[in-house]
Amino acid sequence: MFEQLDNDVDKIRNFIQQENKKKFPYLSGTKICNYWLYVIYQYTDRKYKNIEHLTVAPDTHVIQATYKLGLISNEELNNNDVQLIVVDRWNELFKGAKYKPIDIHTPLWLWSRNGFREVK
């Protein structure tokens, strides 16, 4: 699949999330698809085209951390489209940076999972 889609993040994500959503019910979600692609990138020798298009994986912890940082409002936190709002905010923030939005996923997830406690 990866080779057939030129190892292109956009093509792979579209293939999973749009064209074959029923064949990939678990992977086709906004958060899991990006994180799955990131894990493959991090733990294998797989190289992608458009790696910078991997977005933050907006799970509960990332959403809560994004709110805690003041990047989304209380109203946005309770919006049905909060995942898309979080993705957009991190994409805006990382525009032109050397890092990708997905790079912030693990620190945000761990921070939230740890109850936002200060590390000593």
PyMOL commands that set and color helices and strands:
alter all, ss='L'
color gray80, all
select helices_A, chain A and resi 9-19+30-43+51-53+60-68+74-77+82-94+101-113
alter helices_A, ss='H'
color red, helices_A
deselect
rebuild
show_as cartoon
